[in-house]
């Protein structure tokens, strides 16, 4: 159930950084909708009343979980986007302060970016997506790789740990370039 609630609210928390219109009501509506819908989909009494069976959807436990999560995510997303459009945005002073401090990608913040012309416009959504893919691949490869090593599946375990290491290395390079950090250049120490 926790995963289902998280799946319903995840998009609003991530997109908060990329769209200036998302406000507190967007997040509150997402949390409430995801929680209520998750509880409703797990209510046997409601399922009996609506569908005449113990669950609203049919299928194996895995299929039921997938259908519940997809339904929760879809309905929650529709609700929070509707609430976002129908409610007032955060005060302009707060949005400007956030924009100046965080410098989010200008794509979803162009209305606020025009109010802060002194701030260089950031176009890093592609790099952020690439780092997200690298991070997810790194974490899952490390988890499954260590698991395979513990289960004595050496070749696959070593391969997955190597994939995790390569992803971590590449992400470190990306993040260092993003922050304008100097490139690390190996040096030799001479004895003399």
C-alpha positions as CSV (number, residue, x, y, z in Angstrom):
1,X,0.0,0.0,0.0
2,X,2.9,2.4,0.7
3,X,4.2,1.9,-2.8
4,X,0.8,2.6,-4.2
5,X,0.4,5.9,-2.3
6,X,4.0,6.9,-3.3
7,X,3.3,6.1,-7.0
8,X,0.3,8.3,-6.9
9,X,2.1,11.3,-5.4
10,X,5.5,10.8,-7.0
11,X,4.9,12.9,-10.1
12,X,3.8,16.0,-8.3
13,X,6.9,15.9,-6.1
14,X,9.3,15.5,-9.0
15,X,7.5,18.0,-11.4
16,X,7.5,20.7,-8.6
17,X,11.1,21.4,-9.7
18,X,10.1,21.8,-13.4
19,X,6.8,23.7,-13.4
20,X,6.3,26.9,-11.5
21,X,2.5,26.5,-11.3
22,X,2.6,23.6,-8.9
23,X,1.6,24.8,-5.5
24,X,0.8,23.5,-2.0
25,X,-2.7,22.6,-3.0
26,X,-1.4,20.4,-5.8
27,X,0.7,18.4,-3.3
28,X,-2.1,18.2,-0.7
29,X,-4.7,17.1,-3.3
30,X,-2.2,14.4,-4.6
31,X,-1.6,13.1,-1.1
32,X,-5.3,12.9,-0.2
33,X,-6.3,11.4,-3.5
34,X,-3.6,8.8,-3.5
35,X,-4.4,7.8,0.1
36,X,-8.2,7.7,-0.3
37,X,-7.9,5.8,-3.6
38,X,-5.4,3.3,-2.2
39,X,-7.7,2.6,0.8
40,X,-10.7,2.3,-1.5
41,X,-9.0,-0.1,-3.9
42,X,-8.1,-2.3,-0.9
43,X,-11.5,-2.2,0.6
44,X,-13.1,-5.6,0.3
45,X,-16.6,-4.2,1.2
46,X,-16.4,-1.6,-1.5
47,X,-15.3,-4.2,-4.1
48,X,-18.2,-6.4,-3.1
49,X,-20.6,-3.5,-3.5
50,X,-19.2,-2.3,-6.8
51,X,-18.0,-5.5,-8.6
52,X,-19.6,-8.3,-6.6
53,X,-16.2,-9.9,-5.8
54,X,-13.5,-9.4,-3.2
55,X,-11.4,-7.1,-5.4
56,X,-12.4,-4.5,-8.0
57,X,-9.9,-5.8,-10.6
58,X,-9.2,-9.4,-11.6
59,X,-6.0,-11.2,-12.1
60,X,-3.1,-12.7,-10.1
61,X,-1.6,-10.8,-7.1
62,X,1.0,-9.2,-9.4
63,X,-1.6,-8.1,-11.9
64,X,-3.9,-6.7,-9.2
65,X,-1.0,-4.7,-7.8
66,X,-0.1,-3.3,-11.2
67,X,-3.7,-2.3,-11.9
68,X,-4.1,-0.7,-8.5
69,X,-0.9,1.3,-8.9
70,X,-1.7,2.4,-12.4
71,X,-5.2,3.4,-11.4
72,X,-4.0,5.3,-8.4
73,X,-1.3,7.1,-10.4
74,X,-3.6,8.0,-13.2
75,X,-6.5,9.3,-11.1
76,X,-4.1,11.2,-8.7
77,X,-2.4,12.9,-11.6
78,X,-5.7,14.0,-13.1
79,X,-6.8,15.4,-9.7
80,X,-3.6,17.3,-8.9
81,X,-3.2,18.8,-12.4
82,X,-6.9,19.9,-12.2
83,X,-6.3,21.4,-8.8
84,X,-3.1,23.1,-10.0
85,X,-5.0,24.8,-12.8
86,X,-8.0,25.8,-10.7
87,X,-6.0,27.3,-7.7
88,X,-3.8,30.3,-7.4
89,X,-0.1,29.9,-7.8
90,X,2.4,30.6,-5.0
91,X,3.1,34.3,-4.4
92,X,5.4,35.8,-7.0
93,X,8.0,36.8,-4.3
94,X,8.3,33.2,-3.2
95,X,8.6,31.9,-6.8
96,X,11.2,34.5,-7.6
97,X,13.2,33.7,-4.4
98,X,13.0,30.0,-5.3
99,X,14.0,30.6,-8.9
100,X,17.0,32.8,-7.9
101,X,18.2,30.3,-5.3
102,X,17.7,26.9,-7.1
103,X,17.9,28.1,-10.8
104,X,15.6,25.3,-12.2
105,X,15.4,24.5,-15.9
106,X,13.8,27.5,-17.6
107,X,11.4,25.3,-19.7
108,X,8.7,25.2,-17.1
109,X,9.7,28.4,-15.4
110,X,9.8,30.8,-18.3
111,X,7.1,33.0,-16.8
112,X,9.2,33.5,-13.7
113,X,12.5,33.6,-15.5
114,X,11.4,36.7,-17.4
115,X,11.0,38.5,-14.0
116,X,14.6,37.7,-13.1
117,X,16.7,38.6,-16.2
118,X,19.9,38.9,-14.1
119,X,19.8,35.1,-13.5
120,X,21.4,33.1,-16.4
121,X,18.8,30.7,-17.9
122,X,19.4,27.1,-17.2
123,X,18.7,24.4,-19.8
124,X,19.6,21.2,-18.0
125,X,16.5,19.0,-18.2
126,X,18.3,16.6,-20.5
127,X,21.3,16.2,-18.2
128,X,19.0,15.8,-15.2
129,X,17.1,13.0,-17.0
130,X,20.4,11.4,-18.0
131,X,21.7,11.5,-14.4
132,X,18.4,10.1,-13.2
133,X,18.7,7.1,-15.6
134,X,22.3,6.6,-14.5
135,X,21.3,6.7,-10.8
136,X,18.4,4.3,-11.2
137,X,20.6,1.9,-13.2
138,X,23.4,2.2,-10.6
139,X,21.1,1.4,-7.7
140,X,19.3,-1.5,-9.2
141,X,22.5,-3.0,-10.7
142,X,24.2,-2.7,-7.3
143,X,21.3,-4.3,-5.5
144,X,20.8,-7.2,-7.9
145,X,24.6,-7.6,-8.4
146,X,25.3,-8.0,-4.7
147,X,22.3,-10.3,-4.5
148,X,23.6,-12.5,-7.3
149,X,27.1,-12.5,-5.7
150,X,25.5,-13.6,-2.4
151,X,23.7,-16.4,-4.3
152,X,27.0,-17.5,-5.9
153,X,25.9,-16.4,-9.4
154,X,29.4,-15.0,-10.0
155,X,29.3,-14.0,-13.7
156,X,26.0,-12.1,-13.5
157,X,26.8,-10.6,-10.1
158,X,30.2,-9.3,-11.2
159,X,28.7,-7.9,-14.4
160,X,25.9,-6.1,-12.5
161,X,28.4,-4.6,-10.0
162,X,30.6,-3.4,-12.9
163,X,27.5,-1.8,-14.5
164,X,26.8,-0.1,-11.2
165,X,30.4,1.1,-10.9
166,X,30.4,2.5,-14.5
167,X,27.1,4.3,-13.8
168,X,28.4,5.8,-10.6
169,X,31.6,6.9,-12.4
170,X,29.7,8.5,-15.3
171,X,27.3,10.2,-13.0
172,X,30.2,11.7,-10.9
173,X,31.6,13.1,-14.2
174,X,28.3,14.6,-15.2
175,X,27.7,16.1,-11.7
176,X,31.3,17.6,-11.6
177,X,30.8,19.1,-15.0
178,X,27.4,20.5,-14.0
179,X,28.9,22.3,-11.0
180,X,31.8,23.6,-13.0
181,X,34.2,21.6,-10.8
182,X,37.8,21.3,-12.1
183,X,38.6,18.1,-13.9
184,X,40.7,15.7,-11.8
185,X,44.0,15.2,-13.6
186,X,46.3,12.4,-12.3
187,X,49.8,13.6,-11.4
188,X,53.0,11.8,-10.8
189,X,55.2,12.4,-7.9
190,X,58.9,12.5,-8.7
191,X,61.5,11.7,-6.2
192,X,64.3,14.0,-6.1
